[in-house]
Amino acid sequence: MFDPFNDFEIAGYLRNVRKDKDKTKIKHFEHDLFRANLDSALTYLATKRVGEWGKNILKGGSKHSGMGV
């Protein structure tokens, strides 16, 4: 288990607010949070200007994307 804070037994996986330790529950919790915030994130991103790197990514290219792909 990835435990960068070395406190999994006390604080749960990555110090999650519910202090969950069960991998299945954590995956569901993460998925639910992702889905709950997706519309807000997309709305925010829609207000931002896309740089050249973003244009390459949107076109499906990876040339000079800086993402190691």
Biopython code that builds the backbone (N, CA, C, O; Angstrom):
import numpy as np
from Bio.PDB.StructureBuilder import StructureBuilder

atoms = [
    (1, "MET", "N", (0.858, -1.183, 0.000)),
    (1, "MET", "CA", (0.000, 0.000, 0.000)),
    (1, "MET", "C", (0.895, 1.233, 0.000)),
    (1, "MET", "O", (1.844, 1.322, 0.779)),
    (2, "PHE", "N", (0.587, 2.173, -0.872)),
    (2, "PHE", "CA", (1.312, 3.437, -0.941)),
    (2, "PHE", "C", (0.996, 4.245, 0.314)),
    (2, "PHE", "O", (-0.166, 4.570, 0.561)),
    (3, "ASP", "N", (2.003, 4.569, 1.101)),
    (3, "ASP", "CA", (1.806, 5.270, 2.368)),
    (3, "ASP", "C", (2.897, 6.322, 2.565)),
    (3, "ASP", "O", (3.792, 6.137, 3.390)),
    (4, "PRO", "N", (2.830, 7.428, 1.810)),
    (4, "PRO", "CA", (3.895, 8.425, 1.875)),
    (4, "PRO", "C", (4.010, 9.131, 3.223)),
    (4, "PRO", "O", (5.073, 9.659, 3.551)),
    (5, "PHE", "N", (2.932, 9.149, 4.010)),
    (5, "PHE", "CA", (2.967, 9.826, 5.298)),
    (5, "PHE", "C", (3.315, 8.882, 6.441)),
    (5, "PHE", "O", (3.512, 9.311, 7.578)),
    (6, "ASN", "N", (3.389, 7.586, 6.125)),
    (6, "ASN", "CA", (3.707, 6.566, 7.117)),
    (6, "ASN", "C", (2.748, 6.592, 8.314)),
    (6, "ASN", "O", (3.158, 6.408, 9.460)),
    (7, "ASP", "N", (1.462, 6.826, 8.020)),
    (7, "ASP", "CA", (0.470, 6.846, 9.100)),
    (7, "ASP", "C", (-0.836, 6.160, 8.685)),
    (7, "ASP", "O", (-1.916, 6.514, 9.158)),
    (8, "PHE", "N", (-0.715, 5.173, 7.794)),
    (8, "PHE", "CA", (-1.886, 4.466, 7.288)),
    (8, "PHE", "C", (-2.764, 3.918, 8.415)),
    (8, "PHE", "O", (-3.986, 4.055, 8.369)),
    (9, "GLU", "N", (-2.155, 3.303, 9.417)),
    (9, "GLU", "CA", (-2.923, 2.686, 10.496)),
    (9, "GLU", "C", (-3.700, 3.717, 11.315)),
    (9, "GLU", "O", (-4.747, 3.400, 11.880)),
    (10, "ILE", "N", (-3.201, 4.925, 11.380)),
    (10, "ILE", "CA", (-3.851, 5.972, 12.177)),
    (10, "ILE", "C", (-4.840, 6.780, 11.338)),
    (10, "ILE", "O", (-5.974, 7.012, 11.756)),
    (11, "ALA", "N", (-4.403, 7.205, 10.152)),
    (11, "ALA", "CA", (-5.181, 8.162, 9.366)),
    (11, "ALA", "C", (-5.837, 7.569, 8.131)),
    (11, "ALA", "O", (-6.579, 8.269, 7.441)),
    (12, "GLY", "N", (-5.586, 6.296, 7.830)),
    (12, "GLY", "CA", (-6.169, 5.695, 6.641)),
    (12, "GLY", "C", (-5.377, 6.035, 5.398)),
    (12, "GLY", "O", (-4.350, 6.709, 5.462)),
    (13, "TYR", "N", (-5.867, 5.560, 4.268)),
    (13, "TYR", "CA", (-5.169, 5.737, 2.993)),
    (13, "TYR", "C", (-5.075, 7.208, 2.619)),
    (13, "TYR", "O", (-6.095, 7.881, 2.471)),
    (14, "LEU", "N", (-3.880, 7.695, 2.470)),
    (14, "LEU", "CA", (-3.589, 9.089, 2.102)),
    (14, "LEU", "C", (-4.353, 10.091, 2.958)),
    (14, "LEU", "O", (-4.805, 11.128, 2.473)),
    (15, "ARG", "N", (-4.486, 9.764, 4.227)),
    (15, "ARG", "CA", (-5.139, 10.655, 5.198)),
    (15, "ARG", "C", (-6.530, 11.079, 4.750)),
    (15, "ARG", "O", (-6.906, 12.239, 4.920)),
    (16, "ASN", "N", (-7.302, 10.152, 4.177)),
    (16, "ASN", "CA", (-8.644, 10.494, 3.729)),
    (16, "ASN", "C", (-9.512, 10.876, 4.916)),
    (16, "ASN", "O", (-9.292, 10.398, 6.029)),
    (17, "VAL", "N", (-10.490, 11.729, 4.685)),
    (17, "VAL", "CA", (-11.292, 12.304, 5.760)),
    (17, "VAL", "C", (-12.065, 11.258, 6.556)),
    (17, "VAL", "O", (-12.359, 11.467, 7.733)),
    (18, "ARG", "N", (-12.393, 10.142, 5.924)),
    (18, "ARG", "CA", (-13.135, 9.093, 6.631)),
    (18, "ARG", "C", (-12.216, 8.072, 7.279)),
    (18, "ARG", "O", (-12.674, 7.164, 7.973)),
    (19, "LYS", "N", (-10.913, 8.224, 7.051)),
    (19, "LYS", "CA", (-9.896, 7.322, 7.597)),
    (19, "LYS", "C", (-10.106, 5.882, 7.141)),
    (19, "LYS", "O", (-9.798, 4.933, 7.862)),
    (20, "ASP", "N", (-10.640, 5.742, 5.926)),
    (20, "ASP", "CA", (-10.858, 4.413, 5.361)),
    (20, "ASP", "C", (-9.539, 3.720, 5.070)),
    (20, "ASP", "O", (-8.543, 4.347, 4.708)),
    (21, "LYS", "N", (-9.566, 2.399, 5.240)),
    (21, "LYS", "CA", (-8.400, 1.579, 4.949)),
    (21, "LYS", "C", (-8.728, 0.498, 3.925)),
    (21, "LYS", "O", (-7.825, -0.105, 3.344)),
    (22, "ASP", "N", (-10.001, 0.255, 3.706)),
    (22, "ASP", "CA", (-10.452, -0.763, 2.766)),
    (22, "ASP", "C", (-10.317, -0.237, 1.341)),
    (22, "ASP", "O", (-10.906, 0.788, 0.997)),
    (23, "LYS", "N", (-9.541, -0.940, 0.510)),
    (23, "LYS", "CA", (-9.258, -0.485, -0.857)),
    (23, "LYS", "C", (-10.527, -0.308, -1.686)),
    (23, "LYS", "O", (-10.631, 0.647, -2.456)),
    (24, "THR", "N", (-11.480, -1.203, -1.542)),
    (24, "THR", "CA", (-12.708, -1.124, -2.324)),
    (24, "THR", "C", (-13.499, 0.130, -1.955)),
    (24, "THR", "O", (-13.977, 0.847, -2.834)),
    (25, "LYS", "N", (-13.635, 0.391, -0.661)),
    (25, "LYS", "CA", (-14.354, 1.585, -0.213)),
    (25, "LYS", "C", (-13.659, 2.853, -0.690)),
    (25, "LYS", "O", (-14.312, 3.814, -1.096)),
    (26, "ILE", "N", (-12.328, 2.848, -0.638)),
    (26, "ILE", "CA", (-11.563, 4.017, -1.057)),
    (26, "ILE", "C", (-11.761, 4.277, -2.545)),
    (26, "ILE", "O", (-11.943, 5.422, -2.958)),
    (27, "LYS", "N", (-11.725, 3.216, -3.351)),
    (27, "LYS", "CA", (-11.923, 3.377, -4.801)),
    (27, "LYS", "C", (-13.305, 3.969, -5.090)),
    (27, "LYS", "O", (-13.433, 4.859, -5.931)),
    (28, "HIS", "N", (-14.329, 3.486, -4.404)),
    (28, "HIS", "CA", (-15.683, 4.011, -4.605)),
    (28, "HIS", "C", (-15.761, 5.472, -4.166)),
    (28, "HIS", "O", (-16.372, 6.301, -4.841)),
    (29, "PHE", "N", (-15.141, 5.778, -3.033)),
    (29, "PHE", "CA", (-15.131, 7.140, -2.509)),
    (29, "PHE", "C", (-14.442, 8.086, -3.496)),
    (29, "PHE", "O", (-14.958, 9.165, -3.785)),
    (30, "GLU", "N", (-13.281, 7.683, -4.010)),
    (30, "GLU", "CA", (-12.555, 8.499, -4.983)),
    (30, "GLU", "C", (-13.381, 8.697, -6.254)),
    (30, "GLU", "O", (-13.437, 9.801, -6.795)),
    (31, "HIS", "N", (-14.015, 7.634, -6.724)),
    (31, "HIS", "CA", (-14.839, 7.711, -7.932)),
    (31, "HIS", "C", (-16.021, 8.658, -7.720)),
    (31, "HIS", "O", (-16.325, 9.484, -8.582)),
    (32, "ASP", "N", (-16.677, 8.536, -6.583)),
    (32, "ASP", "CA", (-17.818, 9.400, -6.283)),
    (32, "ASP", "C", (-17.402, 10.870, -6.221)),
    (32, "ASP", "O", (-18.109, 11.740, -6.730)),
    (33, "LEU", "N", (-16.251, 11.148, -5.594)),
    (33, "LEU", "CA", (-15.761, 12.524, -5.523)),
    (33, "LEU", "C", (-15.402, 13.054, -6.903)),
    (33, "LEU", "O", (-15.676, 14.210, -7.225)),
    (34, "PHE", "N", (-14.790, 12.206, -7.712)),
    (34, "PHE", "CA", (-14.444, 12.601, -9.080)),
    (34, "PHE", "C", (-15.706, 12.976, -9.840)),
    (34, "PHE", "O", (-15.772, 14.037, -10.462)),
    (35, "ARG", "N", (-16.707, 12.106, -9.789)),
    (35, "ARG", "CA", (-17.960, 12.357, -10.512)),
    (35, "ARG", "C", (-18.665, 13.604, -9.989)),
    (35, "ARG", "O", (-19.227, 14.374, -10.768)),
    (36, "ALA", "N", (-18.637, 13.800, -8.683)),
    (36, "ALA", "CA", (-19.316, 14.944, -8.071)),
    (36, "ALA", "C", (-18.689, 16.268, -8.496)),
    (36, "ALA", "O", (-19.381, 17.284, -8.562)),
    (37, "ASN", "N", (-17.397, 16.268, -8.783)),
    (37, "ASN", "CA", (-16.695, 17.506, -9.113)),
    (37, "ASN", "C", (-16.395, 17.668, -10.598)),
    (37, "ASN", "O", (-15.817, 18.678, -10.997)),
    (38, "LEU", "N", (-16.766, 16.715, -11.408)),
    (38, "LEU", "CA", (-16.422, 16.742, -12.817)),
    (38, "LEU", "C", (-17.030, 17.935, -13.550)),
    (38, "LEU", "O", (-16.330, 18.611, -14.304)),
    (39, "ASP", "N", (-18.307, 18.204, -13.344)),
    (39, "ASP", "CA", (-18.951, 19.331, -14.024)),
    (39, "ASP", "C", (-18.284, 20.651, -13.662)),
    (39, "ASP", "O", (-18.054, 21.489, -14.534)),
    (40, "SER", "N", (-17.976, 20.840, -12.397)),
    (40, "SER", "CA", (-17.312, 22.075, -11.962)),
    (40, "SER", "C", (-15.934, 22.202, -12.592)),
    (40, "SER", "O", (-15.537, 23.287, -13.016)),
    (41, "ALA", "N", (-15.205, 21.093, -12.655)),
    (41, "ALA", "CA", (-13.865, 21.110, -13.239)),
    (41, "ALA", "C", (-13.934, 21.436, -14.727)),
    (41, "ALA", "O", (-13.137, 22.235, -15.220)),
    (42, "LEU", "N", (-14.865, 20.835, -15.440)),
    (42, "LEU", "CA", (-15.003, 21.104, -16.866)),
    (42, "LEU", "C", (-15.442, 22.548, -17.133)),
    (42, "LEU", "O", (-14.978, 23.180, -18.082)),
    (43, "THR", "N", (-16.328, 23.054, -16.298)),
    (43, "THR", "CA", (-16.767, 24.445, -16.425)),
    (43, "THR", "C", (-15.585, 25.382, -16.211)),
    (43, "THR", "O", (-15.409, 26.342, -16.960)),
    (44, "TYR", "N", (-14.786, 25.110, -15.204)),
    (44, "TYR", "CA", (-13.595, 25.920, -14.931)),
    (44, "TYR", "C", (-12.619, 25.854, -16.105)),
    (44, "TYR", "O", (-12.127, 26.885, -16.563)),
    (45, "LEU", "N", (-12.345, 24.670, -16.580)),
    (45, "LEU", "CA", (-11.393, 24.520, -17.679)),
    (45, "LEU", "C", (-11.884, 25.193, -18.964)),
    (45, "LEU", "O", (-11.082, 25.679, -19.762)),
    (46, "ALA", "N", (-13.188, 25.218, -19.155)),
    (46, "ALA", "CA", (-13.743, 25.845, -20.351)),
    (46, "ALA", "C", (-13.481, 27.343, -20.377)),
    (46, "ALA", "O", (-13.531, 27.954, -21.444)),
    (47, "THR", "N", (-13.204, 27.947, -19.233)),
    (47, "THR", "CA", (-12.929, 29.382, -19.168)),
    (47, "THR", "C", (-11.460, 29.697, -19.397)),
    (47, "THR", "O", (-11.089, 30.865, -19.511)),
    (48, "LYS", "N", (-10.629, 28.683, -19.465)),
    (48, "LYS", "CA", (-9.180, 28.877, -19.602)),
    (48, "LYS", "C", (-8.745, 28.759, -21.042)),
    (48, "LYS", "O", (-9.327, 28.004, -21.821)),
    (49, "ARG", "N", (-7.736, 29.495, -21.381)),
    (49, "ARG", "CA", (-7.173, 29.448, -22.720)),
    (49, "ARG", "C", (-6.296, 28.209, -22.868)),
    (49, "ARG", "O", (-5.515, 27.878, -21.976)),
    (50, "VAL", "N", (-6.430, 27.545, -23.980)),
    (50, "VAL", "CA", (-5.651, 26.337, -24.230)),
    (50, "VAL", "C", (-4.322, 26.744, -24.862)),
    (50, "VAL", "O", (-4.302, 27.395, -25.907)),
    (51, "GLY", "N", (-3.209, 26.358, -24.227)),
    (51, "GLY", "CA", (-1.890, 26.647, -24.769)),
    (51, "GLY", "C", (-1.533, 25.673, -25.872)),
    (51, "GLY", "O", (-2.304, 24.764, -26.178)),
    (52, "GLU", "N", (-0.395, 25.856, -26.455)),
    (52, "GLU", "CA", (0.042, 24.972, -27.539)),
    (52, "GLU", "C", (0.086, 23.516, -27.104)),
    (52, "GLU", "O", (-0.300, 22.629, -27.865)),
    (53, "TRP", "N", (0.556, 23.260, -25.884)),
    (53, "TRP", "CA", (0.616, 21.875, -25.411)),
    (53, "TRP", "C", (-0.776, 21.272, -25.366)),
    (53, "TRP", "O", (-0.956, 20.097, -25.686)),
    (54, "GLY", "N", (-1.754, 22.060, -24.976)),
    (54, "GLY", "CA", (-3.120, 21.565, -24.916)),
    (54, "GLY", "C", (-3.682, 21.263, -26.283)),
    (54, "GLY", "O", (-4.437, 20.307, -26.458)),
    (55, "LYS", "N", (-3.307, 22.090, -27.268)),
    (55, "LYS", "CA", (-3.778, 21.858, -28.631)),
    (55, "LYS", "C", (-3.232, 20.534, -29.163)),
    (55, "LYS", "O", (-3.944, 19.788, -29.835)),
    (56, "ASN", "N", (-1.968, 20.248, -28.858)),
    (56, "ASN", "CA", (-1.382, 18.975, -29.284)),
    (56, "ASN", "C", (-2.102, 17.803, -28.634)),
    (56, "ASN", "O", (-2.383, 16.800, -29.291)),
    (57, "ILE", "N", (-2.396, 17.927, -27.361)),
    (57, "ILE", "CA", (-3.084, 16.850, -26.646)),
    (57, "ILE", "C", (-4.488, 16.656, -27.216)),
    (57, "ILE", "O", (-4.920, 15.525, -27.440)),
    (58, "LEU", "N", (-5.199, 17.764, -27.452)),
    (58, "LEU", "CA", (-6.553, 17.666, -27.977)),
    (58, "LEU", "C", (-6.602, 17.058, -29.362)),
    (58, "LEU", "O", (-7.587, 16.418, -29.729)),
    (59, "LYS", "N", (-5.534, 17.257, -30.140)),
    (59, "LYS", "CA", (-5.465, 16.675, -31.476)),
    (59, "LYS", "C", (-4.998, 15.232, -31.431)),
    (59, "LYS", "O", (-4.961, 14.561, -32.463)),
    (60, "GLY", "N", (-4.642, 14.748, -30.258)),
    (60, "GLY", "CA", (-4.204, 13.365, -30.130)),
    (60, "GLY", "C", (-2.710, 13.188, -30.285)),
    (60, "GLY", "O", (-2.213, 12.062, -30.280)),
    (61, "GLY", "N", (-1.998, 14.275, -30.422)),
    (61, "GLY", "CA", (-0.544, 14.178, -30.558)),
    (61, "GLY", "C", (0.128, 14.232, -29.201)),
    (61, "GLY", "O", (-0.443, 14.716, -28.224)),
    (62, "SER", "N", (1.338, 13.731, -29.159)),
    (62, "SER", "CA", (2.083, 13.776, -27.910)),
    (62, "SER", "C", (3.408, 14.521, -28.094)),
    (62, "SER", "O", (4.231, 14.571, -27.180)),
    (63, "LYS", "N", (3.601, 15.088, -29.260)),
    (63, "LYS", "CA", (4.857, 15.767, -29.564)),
    (63, "LYS", "C", (5.042, 16.961, -28.635)),
    (63, "LYS", "O", (4.227, 17.884, -28.621)),
    (64, "HIS", "N", (6.101, 16.932, -27.875)),
    (64, "HIS", "CA", (6.461, 18.014, -26.955)),
    (64, "HIS", "C", (5.356, 18.307, -25.953)),
    (64, "HIS", "O", (5.172, 19.458, -25.556)),
    (65, "SER", "N", (4.639, 17.309, -25.551)),
    (65, "SER", "CA", (3.544, 17.556, -24.596)),
    (65, "SER", "C", (4.065, 17.754, -23.184)),
    (65, "SER", "O", (3.351, 18.272, -22.326)),
    (66, "GLY", "N", (5.311, 17.344, -22.933)),
    (66, "GLY", "CA", (5.853, 17.476, -21.600)),
    (66, "GLY", "C", (5.298, 16.463, -20.639)),
    (66, "GLY", "O", (5.509, 16.572, -19.431)),
    (67, "MET", "N", (4.588, 15.476, -21.152)),
    (67, "MET", "CA", (3.972, 14.481, -20.285)),
    (67, "MET", "C", (4.654, 13.139, -20.388)),
    (67, "MET", "O", (4.142, 12.146, -19.873)),
    (68, "GLY", "N", (5.786, 13.086, -21.036)),
    (68, "GLY", "CA", (6.540, 11.858, -21.114)),
    (68, "GLY", "C", (5.916, 10.791, -21.989)),
    (68, "GLY", "O", (6.240, 9.612, -21.855)),
    (69, "VAL", "N", (5.034, 11.184, -22.872)),
    (69, "VAL", "CA", (4.369, 10.229, -23.744)),
    (69, "VAL", "C", (4.970, 10.236, -25.120)),
    (69, "VAL", "O", (4.527, 9.486, -25.990)),
]
sb = StructureBuilder()
sb.init_structure("model")
sb.init_model(0)
sb.init_chain("A")
sb.init_seg("    ")
for serial, (resi, resn, name, xyz) in enumerate(atoms, 1):
    if name == "N":
        sb.init_residue(resn, " ", resi, " ")
    sb.init_atom(name, np.array(xyz, "f"), 0.0, 1.0, " ", f" {name:<3s}", serial, name[0])
structure = sb.get_structure()
